[in-house]
Amino acid sequence: MLIDELKRMISFRVLEEVVVSRFGLPSEAALPLLLSLEYGGDWSIRSGVNAVAVKDKVTYYSGGEGVTVETIYLLVNPVIVEEEGVVARLEKCSLKGYMEAVRRPYRVTVKSEKTVLVHVNPLKKTIEVEEGDETLTFSGGLACRLHHEIEHVRGGGEGRGEPVWTFQVKVREKE
């Protein structure tokens, strides 16, 4: 491994210290954020502190070259204060390893002790970190995934879905 690459990797690890100290977080609270940033996806941790990280992606394109900007929401000790609607969807939990049909709220309002937003722009190669509002409302797929991660930190919820192999399969003939 080249020395310059090693230096970049080490300096990237400083992000954890910056986030923890700048925003007054318990050190383990930054773990879901770092996992989401480095490995992708949504993560949660249940320990002395409950923390979840969910990722939103928005693609901007106007001809030529576009960019998908990712925003990771780190929520410390989140509590769902309001739910609206119901969505039937497929999801896969790392605890199970297979797809299942579940029902999740379409919109959730969450109150957290701390919220940190991380904006990642791969075109500019920048990572911007800021403090977010204590109360946020999410909708659609992001709300469903947040609900799933909060379920993990609250405990329970696993086994609530129906495995995809229980679905009825129909083959459509080409017309």
Secondary structure, 3 states (H helix, E strand, C coil): CCHHHHHHHHHHHHHHHHHHHHHCCCHHHHHHHHHHHHHCCCEEEECCCEEEEEEEEEEECCCCCCEEEEEEEEEECCEEEEEECCEEEEEECCCCCCEEEEEECCEEEEECCEEEEEEEECCCCEEEEEECCCEEEEECHHHHHHHHHHHHHHCCCCCCCEEHHHCCCCCCCCC
